[in-house]
């Protein structure tokens, strides 16, 4: 029996509301911003710090991942389900701050992307100083004691032992300064790129949509909107994929002592397979399906630019360079990583520096032109909507929870001064004036290069969704200065790239979360991370040596990284000039000129410069990720968008992507917990 006309109309109306594009994230930007740091965020932080830290640490030791996304979504989904069963409603602002709190506690940039806070870094440094590579290069005993302790005492004494006191003092103080610089300078970059330049930040909606979807799930106990359906589909896809991608390798490593990888991690390397036909070329593919979902979201022009650039340079141009003798560091038998290192030293280090300066120059020129238009329109009393209004940089948006721009500048200046003084003391204390590292370099790092590099990165992310930065600036400065003491290679330096913070504040804005919530959360995160990191790393280091066969990733990569660190640190002492040879002023100048000319040409021809931003971001990158992302972009553009409709698909894609990450993380964290339990039982019993 067919449905009545009334029922058909009702069904049609339900479908329209389900698919309607007005449910896009832009539709809620009129809502007021609310505080997201509540008691629920505090409970979530305590949960991650005292329940999930062991799994996060083990994941880093096992496969070199900090598992930030996995930990985020495990905690968030758990809290949403608890809230549903407790007849409570979680706001999207609370969920985003909870996610931010979890991500900050579960990841740390030191070492090899190990999770578990500051003591992950200390364990990594202790290994390096006491490694065979440091001993073979003759530098183990000369490494400063404030970087890592040396000898048996380093392993016999706990982290509160006397040999660790200088290490803890320098590391904690340096980390605190870095955090303050990150928040202050990152906020200033956000003000320029979002408020003044109005850049779109194409990947920011992914995290925003995830928090919004789960907030809807918490609020609507019975009715499910399109976000919840899309998120659930993404979770299922991610969970199924994770069983084969992370689950089987982790569990087989625990139960059988050897990891079985059905899907190659981190990528399928085809470099050696094609070297007979295309010597020097780098080719491979990342089989992580999550990158397909990234391709769904990333702008089409960016994906095309990335794919075209990396294939042209890393596959075809590398072959030509090798055959013409311009890739001397390459030799047959090298895999993708070794070939990439060779090509970087021979060419792409200089290319990357030139193109990064081009991005900065183009960005500054664009701002100057827009400011001129604004000034002219203001004088003539015309429309100033298209110009850049620098008054927005100084505007204190209290409704959004902005801190004072002037206060953030003062904080950044004060922190930079403190960072320069700390670095200068650690490097130059006790040295004669003619032996000291020039403090001018430190001042230049803090007050000139760090803001420039932060802006370059924030602008690239704002336009192309890609991070960018000039590599080896620190190493270049050391070699150029002629300073020969070993301690500078281990000192905390006032040199950073905080452009990614602009993304984080942009997501805050999209979820209508007050920016002040981030600063309040940090007051809890920093001390909590120190305490939890100390407890669990003290326990895990007591289970057995690190690295060892129990931890596959660090067993494979830590010795190689120790060797590279020792090579850099001993370079000046041995009269080596590896980096100076890699810096080619002619190539840097040519890359800068070509990039700037390309921007000018594209602008004159009316072609979107997004192609160029995507291309520049991928010039010196592995092709592996670009191939997978481009495949996802093609699938979304030519198959899924026509099927669902362009507007509907634009709404679906970000939520599917974040759901996939959640499903991947849930299964991965479950397998980690089983692995860690098995390892603990095996060691103790």
C-alpha positions in Angstrom: 0.0 0.0 0.0 1.5 3.3 -1.0 2.0 6.2 1.3 -0.6 8.9 1.5 0.1 12.3 -0.1 0.4 13.8 3.3 3.0 11.3 4.3 4.9 11.7 1.1 5.0 15.5 1.6 6.2 14.9 5.2 8.9 12.5 4.0 10.0 14.9 1.3 10.2 17.7 3.9 12.3 15.5 6.2 14.7 14.7 3.4 15.0 18.3 2.5 15.9 19.3 6.0 18.3 16.4 6.3 20.2 17.3 3.1 19.7 21.1 3.1 23.0 23.0 2.6 21.9 25.6 5.1 23.1 23.2 7.7 26.6 24.0 6.6 28.9 25.5 9.2 28.5 29.0 7.8 24.9 29.0 9.0 25.8 29.1 12.6 28.4 31.9 12.4 25.7 34.4 13.6 25.5 32.6 16.9 27.1 34.2 20.0 30.5 32.8 21.2 30.4 30.9 24.5 32.9 29.8 27.0 34.0 26.2 26.4 36.3 25.6 29.4 33.9 24.1 32.0 34.1 21.5 34.7 33.5 18.9 32.0 36.7 19.9 30.3 38.6 19.5 33.6 37.2 16.0 34.1 38.2 15.1 30.6 41.7 16.4 31.1 42.0 14.3 34.3 40.7 11.3 32.5 43.3 11.5 29.6 46.1 12.3 32.0 45.5 9.4 34.4 43.8 6.7 32.2 45.0 7.1 28.6 48.6 8.3 29.0 50.0 4.7 29.0 48.3 3.9 25.7 49.5 7.2 24.1 53.1 6.5 25.2 53.1 3.0 23.9 51.7 4.1 20.5 54.6 6.5 20.2 57.2 3.8 21.0 55.5 1.2 18.8 54.8 3.1 15.5 56.1 6.6 16.1 52.7 8.2 16.4 51.6 10.4 19.2 47.9 9.3 18.7 46.6 12.8 19.4 43.5 12.3 17.2 42.8 8.8 18.6 43.0 10.0 22.2 40.9 13.1 21.3 38.0 11.2 19.8 38.1 8.3 22.3 37.6 10.8 25.2 35.0 12.9 23.4 32.8 10.1 22.3 33.0 8.5 25.8 31.9 11.8 27.4 29.1 12.3 24.9 27.7 8.8 25.6 28.0 9.4 29.4 26.2 12.7 29.0 23.4 11.1 26.9 22.8 8.5 29.6 23.0 11.1 32.4 20.4 13.3 30.6 23.0 16.0 30.2 23.8 18.1 27.1 27.3 19.0 26.0 27.7 22.2 24.0 29.9 22.2 20.9 32.1 24.8 22.7 32.7 22.3 25.5 33.5 19.5 23.1 36.0 21.5 21.2 37.9 22.7 24.3 37.8 19.1 25.5 39.3 18.0 22.3 41.9 20.7 22.5 42.8 19.8 26.1 43.1 16.2 25.2 45.3 16.9 22.1 47.7 19.1 24.1 48.0 16.4 26.8 48.4 13.5 24.4 51.0 14.9 22.0 54.5 16.5 22.3 56.7 17.7 19.5 60.0 16.6 21.1 61.9 13.5 20.2 60.2 11.5 17.4 56.7 12.7 17.8 56.4 10.6 21.0 53.3 11.1 23.1 53.3 11.4 26.9 54.5 14.9 27.6 57.9 16.3 28.6 59.5 13.2 29.9 59.2 11.5 26.5 61.7 14.1 25.4 64.0 13.5 28.3 64.0 9.7 27.7 64.9 10.3 24.1 67.7 12.7 25.0 69.1 10.3 27.5 69.2 7.6 24.9 71.0 9.8 22.4 73.7 11.0 24.7 74.5 7.5 25.9 74.2 5.9 22.4 77.0 4.2 20.5 76.7 6.9 17.8 77.5 9.8 20.2 80.4 7.7 21.5 81.7 6.9 18.1 81.7 10.6 17.1 83.5 11.4 20.3 80.9 13.9 21.6 79.1 11.9 24.3 81.1 13.3 27.2 81.1 16.8 25.8 77.3 17.1 25.6 76.1 19.6 28.3 74.7 18.0 31.5 71.7 20.4 31.3 70.6 18.5 28.1 70.8 14.9 29.3 72.8 13.0 32.0 75.6 10.7 31.1 76.7 7.3 32.3 75.2 4.7 34.6 73.7 7.4 36.9 71.4 8.5 34.1 69.7 5.1 34.2 70.1 4.2 37.9 68.7 7.5 39.2 65.0 8.3 38.7 63.9 11.6 37.1 64.1 13.3 40.5 67.7 12.2 41.0 70.4 14.8 41.3 71.8 14.2 37.8 68.4 15.2 36.3 68.0 18.5 38.2 69.7 20.8 35.6 67.9 18.9 32.8 64.5 19.5 34.3 65.2 23.1 35.1 66.3 24.0 31.6 63.7 21.9 29.8 60.7 23.0 31.9 61.6 26.7 31.7 62.3 26.5 28.0 59.0 24.7 27.4 57.1 27.3 29.4 58.7 30.1 27.3 57.9 28.2 24.1 54.2 27.8 25.1 53.9 31.6 25.9 55.5 32.5 22.6 53.3 30.0 20.8 50.0 31.4 22.1 51.0 35.1 21.8 52.6 35.1 18.4 50.1 32.5 17.1 47.3 34.8 18.1 48.9 37.7 16.3 49.2 35.6 13.2 45.6 34.7 13.5 44.6 38.3 13.7 46.5 39.1 10.5 45.4 36.1 8.4 41.8 35.9 9.6 40.7 39.3 10.6 42.8 41.4 8.3 43.4 39.2 5.2 40.2 37.1 5.7 41.9 33.9 4.5 39.6 30.8 4.4 41.6 28.1 6.2 40.1 25.3 4.1 40.9 22.5 6.6 39.7 24.2 9.7 36.0 23.0 9.3 37.1 19.4 9.7 37.7 19.7 13.5 34.8 22.1 13.8 32.3 19.8 12.2 33.3 17.0 14.4 32.6 18.9 17.6 29.3 20.2 16.1 28.2 16.7 15.1 28.8 15.2 18.5 27.1 18.2 20.2 24.1 17.5 18.1 24.2 13.9 19.2 24.3 15.0 22.8 21.4 17.4 22.4 19.1 15.4 20.2 18.5 12.1 22.0 16.0 10.8 19.4 16.3 12.8 16.2 19.4 12.4 14.2 20.6 15.2 11.8 22.7 14.8 8.8 25.9 15.5 10.8 25.3 12.6 13.1 24.6 10.2 10.2 27.7 11.3 8.3 29.8 11.1 11.4 28.5 7.6 12.2 29.3 6.5 8.6 32.8 7.9 8.9 33.3 6.2 12.2 32.4 2.8 10.8 34.7 3.3 7.8 37.6 4.4 10.0 37.1 1.5 12.5 37.0 -1.1 9.8 40.1 0.3 8.1 41.9 0.6 11.5 41.5 -3.1 12.2 43.8 -3.8 9.2 46.0 -0.7 9.3 46.9 -0.5 13.0 45.0 -3.2 14.9 46.7 -6.3 13.3 50.2 -4.9 13.5 49.9 -3.8 17.1 48.3 -7.1 18.3 50.6 -9.4 16.4 53.6 -7.5 17.8 52.3 -8.1 21.3 51.2 -11.7 21.0 53.9 -13.1 18.5 56.8 -10.7 19.0 56.7 -9.6 15.4 54.5 -7.0 13.7 52.4 -8.2 10.7 51.6 -5.4 8.4 48.8 -6.1 5.9 49.0 -2.5 4.7 52.5 -1.0 4.5 53.2 1.6 7.2 53.9 4.5 6.6 53.8 4.0 2.8 54.4 1.6 -0.1 57.8 2.5 -1.5 58.3 1.9 -5.2 61.5 3.9 -5.5 63.9 1.0 -5.9 61.5 -0.7 -8.3 61.8 2.1 -10.8 65.4 3.1 -10.4 66.5 1.1 -13.4 64.2 3.2 -15.6 64.1 6.5 -13.6 67.2 6.8 -11.5 66.9 9.3 -8.7 63.1 9.4 -8.9 61.0 9.1 -5.7 57.8 7.2 -6.1 55.4 5.6 -3.7 51.9 5.8 -2.3 50.5 6.2 1.2 47.8 3.6 1.7 46.3 5.4 4.7 42.6 5.8 3.6 42.4 8.9 5.9 44.2 10.8 3.2 41.4 10.0 0.8 39.0 11.8 3.1 41.5 14.7 3.3 41.2 14.8 -0.5 37.4 15.2 -0.1 37.9 18.4 1.9 40.9 20.1 0.5 40.2 22.6 -2.3 40.5 21.1 -5.8 43.0 23.6 -7.0 45.3 22.9 -4.1 45.1 19.1 -4.7 45.9 19.6 -8.4 48.8 21.8 -7.6 50.2 19.4 -5.0 50.0 16.4 -7.3 51.3 18.1 -10.4 54.2 19.7 -8.6 55.5 16.7 -6.6 55.2 14.3 -9.6 57.0 16.7 -11.9 59.8 17.5 -9.5 60.3 14.3 -7.4 59.8 11.9 -10.3 60.6 13.4 -13.6 63.0 16.3 -12.7 64.9 14.1 -10.3 65.6 11.6 -13.1 66.8 14.4 -15.4 69.0 15.8 -12.6 70.6 12.5 -11.9 71.3 11.8 -15.6 72.9 15.2 -16.0 75.1 14.8 -12.9 73.2 17.3 -10.7 72.1 14.7 -8.1 75.6 13.5 -7.0 74.5 12.3 -3.5 72.2 9.7 -5.0 73.4 6.1 -5.7 71.5 3.0 -6.8 69.8 1.0 -4.1 68.6 3.9 -2.0 65.0 3.9 -0.9 62.6 6.8 -0.8 63.9 8.3 2.5 67.5 8.0 1.5 66.8 9.4 -2.0 64.8 12.3 -0.5 67.7 13.2 1.8 70.1 13.1 -1.1 67.8 15.3 -3.4 67.2 17.7 -0.5 70.9 18.3 0.1 71.7 18.5 -3.6 68.9 20.9 -4.6 65.6 21.1 -2.7 66.9 22.7 0.5 67.8 25.7 -1.5 64.6 25.6 -3.6 62.5 25.4 -0.4 64.3 28.5 1.0 63.7 30.5 -2.2 60.1 29.6 -2.5 59.3 30.2 1.2 60.7 33.7 0.8 58.6 34.2 -2.3 55.5 33.3 -0.3 56.4 35.8 2.3 57.1 38.5 -0.3 53.9 37.9 -2.2 51.9 38.0 1.1 53.5 41.3 2.1 52.9 42.8 -1.4 49.3 41.7 -1.3 48.8 43.3 2.1 50.5 46.5 0.8 48.2 46.7 -2.2 45.1 46.1 -0.2 46.1 48.7 2.4 46.6 51.2 -0.5 43.2 50.4 -1.8 41.7 50.8 1.6 43.4 54.2 2.2 42.4 55.4 -1.2 38.8 54.3 -0.8 38.6 55.8 2.7 39.9 59.2 1.5 37.4 59.2 -1.4 34.6 58.0 0.8 34.0 54.9 -1.3 33.5 51.3 -0.5 36.4 49.9 1.5 35.1 46.3 1.7 37.7 44.9 -0.6 40.7 46.6 1.1 42.5 45.4 4.2 41.5 47.3 7.3 44.5 47.2 9.7 42.2 48.6 12.4 40.8 45.1 12.7 44.2 43.9 13.9 44.0 46.2 16.9 40.2 45.7 17.5 39.5 44.0 20.8 36.7 41.6 20.0 35.4 41.0 23.5 32.4 39.0 22.2 34.7 36.5 20.6 36.9 36.4 23.7 40.0 37.9 22.1 42.8 39.0 24.4 44.2 42.5 23.9 46.4 42.6 20.8 48.7 45.0 22.6 49.0 42.7 25.6 49.9 39.8 23.3 52.6 41.9 21.6 54.0 42.7 25.1 53.9 39.0 26.1 55.7 38.0 22.9 58.4 40.7 23.3 59.0 39.8 27.0 59.1 36.0 26.3 61.5 36.6 23.3 63.8 38.6 25.5 63.8 35.9 28.2 64.4 33.2 25.5 67.4 35.2 24.1 68.9 35.6 27.6 68.4 31.9 28.5 70.0 30.7 25.2 72.8 33.2 25.5 73.6 32.1 29.1 73.6 28.3 28.2 75.7 28.8 25.1 78.2 31.6 26.1 78.6 31.4 29.9 82.2 31.1 30.8 83.6 31.7 27.3 85.9 34.4 26.2 84.3 37.2 24.2 86.0 36.1 20.9 84.7 32.5 21.4 81.1 33.4 22.0 78.2 32.8 19.7 77.0 36.2 18.5 74.0 37.3 20.4 72.8 39.1 17.3 71.9 35.7 15.8 69.7 35.0 18.8 68.0 38.4 18.6 67.4 37.8 14.9 65.9 34.4 15.6 63.5 35.7 18.2 62.4 39.1 16.7 62.9 38.7 13.0 62.9 35.2 11.7 60.3 33.5 14.1 57.6 36.1 13.2 58.4 35.8 9.5 58.3 32.0 9.6 55.1 32.0 11.6 53.4 34.3 9.1 54.6 32.2 6.2 53.2 29.0 7.8 49.9 30.7 8.8 49.3 32.2 5.4 50.0 28.9 3.6 47.6 27.1 5.9 45.0 29.9 5.5 45.1 29.6 1.7 46.1 26.1 0.9 45.6 24.1 4.1 49.3 23.2 4.1 52.0 24.0 6.5 55.2 25.6 5.2 58.5 26.7 6.7 62.1 27.3 5.7 64.2 24.3 6.8 67.6 24.3 8.4 67.7 27.9 9.4 69.2 27.0 12.8 71.9 24.8 11.3 72.7 27.4 8.7 73.2 30.1 11.3 75.6 28.0 13.3 77.7 27.2 10.3 77.6 30.7 9.0 78.6 32.1 12.4 81.7 29.9 12.6 80.9 29.0 16.2 82.6 25.7 17.0 81.5 24.7 20.5 79.3 21.7 20.9 76.8 23.1 23.4 74.9 25.2 20.8 73.5 22.1 19.2 71.6 21.2 22.3 70.5 24.6 23.7 66.9 25.7 23.6 66.7 28.4 20.9 64.3 31.3 20.4 63.5 30.0 17.0 60.0 28.7 16.3 57.1 28.4 13.8 53.7 28.9 15.4 51.6 29.4 12.3 49.5 26.3 13.2 48.1 28.2 16.2 46.2 30.4 13.7 44.3 27.2 12.6 43.4 26.4 16.1 42.0 29.8 16.8 40.1 29.7 13.5 38.4 26.4 14.6 37.5 28.2 17.8 35.8 30.9 15.8 33.9 28.4 13.6 32.6 26.5 16.7 31.6 29.8 18.3 34.0 29.1 21.2 35.5 32.1 23.0 39.2 32.3 22.4 39.7 33.0 26.1 38.7 29.3 26.7 42.0 28.3 25.2 44.1 30.4 27.6 42.1 29.1 30.6 42.6 25.5 29.5 46.4 26.0 29.2 46.5 27.0 32.9 45.4 23.4 33.6 47.1 21.6 30.8 50.7 22.6 31.6 51.0 21.4 35.3 48.8 18.4 34.7 51.0 17.3 31.8 54.1 17.5 33.9 52.7 15.4 36.7 51.1 12.7 34.6 54.2 12.5 32.3 56.5 12.0 35.3 54.3 9.2 36.7 53.9 7.1 33.6 57.3 7.5 32.0 58.9 6.6 35.4 56.8 3.4 35.3 57.4 2.5 31.6 61.1 3.1 31.8 61.2 0.7 34.7 59.6 -2.1 32.5 62.7 -2.5 30.4 65.2 -0.7 28.2 64.1 1.8 25.5 64.7 1.2 22.7 64.3 -2.6 22.6 62.5 -5.3 20.6 59.4 -4.5 22.5 59.1 -1.2 20.7 59.4 -1.6 17.0 59.5 2.0 15.9 62.1 3.3 18.3 64.2 0.2 17.8 64.4 1.0 14.1 64.6 4.8 14.0 66.3 6.1 17.1 69.7 4.8 16.2 69.5 6.5 12.8 68.3 9.7 14.4 71.1 9.6 16.9 73.6 9.2 14.1 72.2 12.2 12.3 72.3 14.3 15.5 75.9 13.3 16.1 76.8 14.1 12.5 75.4 17.6 12.7 76.8 18.4 16.2 80.3 17.2 15.3 80.4 18.8 11.9 82.1 22.1 12.8 84.6 20.4 15.0 85.7 18.1 12.2 85.8 20.8 9.6 82.9 19.4 7.7 80.7 21.7 5.6 77.8 19.4 4.5 75.1 22.1 5.1 77.1 24.9 3.6 77.6 22.9 0.5 73.9 22.3 0.3 73.1 26.0 0.5 73.3 27.3 -3.1 72.7 31.0 -3.4 72.1 30.8 -7.1 69.4 28.2 -6.7 67.8 30.1 -3.8 67.7 33.3 -6.0 66.4 31.4 -9.0 63.6 29.7 -7.0 62.6 33.0 -5.5 62.5 34.7 -8.9 60.6 31.9 -10.6 58.0 31.7 -7.8 57.4 35.4 -7.7 57.2 35.5 -11.5 54.7 32.6 -11.5 52.5 34.5 -8.9 52.6 37.6 -11.1 51.8 35.6 -14.3 48.9 33.8 -12.7 47.5 37.0 -11.4 47.8 38.7 -14.8 46.2 35.8 -16.6 43.4 35.6 -14.0 44.3 32.0 -12.9 43.7 31.2 -9.3 47.0 31.3 -7.3 45.7 28.4 -5.2 47.3 26.1 -7.8 50.7 27.7 -7.0 50.2 27.5 -3.3 49.5 23.8 -3.6 52.4 23.4 -5.9 54.9 25.2 -3.7 53.9 23.3 -0.7 54.7 20.0 -2.4 57.8 20.8 -4.4 60.2 19.1 -2.1 57.7 16.6 -0.5 57.3 12.9 -1.0 54.8 12.1 -3.8 53.2 9.4 -1.6 50.7 11.6 0.2 49.9 13.8 -2.7 48.9 10.8 -4.8 46.4 9.6 -2.3 45.0 13.1 -1.6 44.6 13.7 -5.3 42.8 10.4 -5.7 40.4 11.4 -2.9 39.9 14.8 -4.6 39.1 13.2 -7.9 36.7 10.7 -6.2 34.9 13.5 -4.4 34.7 15.8 -7.4 33.8 13.4 -10.2 31.9 10.7 -8.4 30.4 11.7 -5.0 29.6 15.3 -5.7 27.5 14.6 -8.8 25.8 11.8 -6.9 24.8 13.8 -3.8 24.9 17.3 -5.3 27.7 19.8 -4.9 26.3 21.7 -1.9 25.3 18.6 -0.1 28.7 16.9 -0.6 30.5 20.0 0.6 28.5 19.6 3.9 29.1 15.9 4.1 32.8 15.7 3.4 34.3 17.4 6.5 32.1 15.4 8.8 32.9 12.1 7.1 36.6 13.0 7.4 36.5 13.7 11.1 34.3 10.6 11.7 36.9 8.5 9.9 39.6 9.8 12.2 37.4 9.0 15.2 36.8 5.4 14.1 40.5 4.9 13.3 41.4 6.2 16.8 38.9 4.1 18.7 40.1 0.8 17.3 43.8 1.9 17.5 43.4 2.8 21.2 41.7 -0.4 22.1 44.5 -2.4 20.5 47.1 -0.3 22.2 45.4 -1.0 25.6 45.5 -4.8 24.9 49.1 -4.6 23.7 50.2 -2.6 26.8 48.4 -4.9 29.1 50.0 -7.9 27.5 53.5 -6.4 27.6 53.1 -5.4 31.2 52.0 -8.9 32.2 54.8 -10.5 30.2 57.5 -8.3 31.8 56.3 -8.7 35.4 55.2 -12.3 35.3 
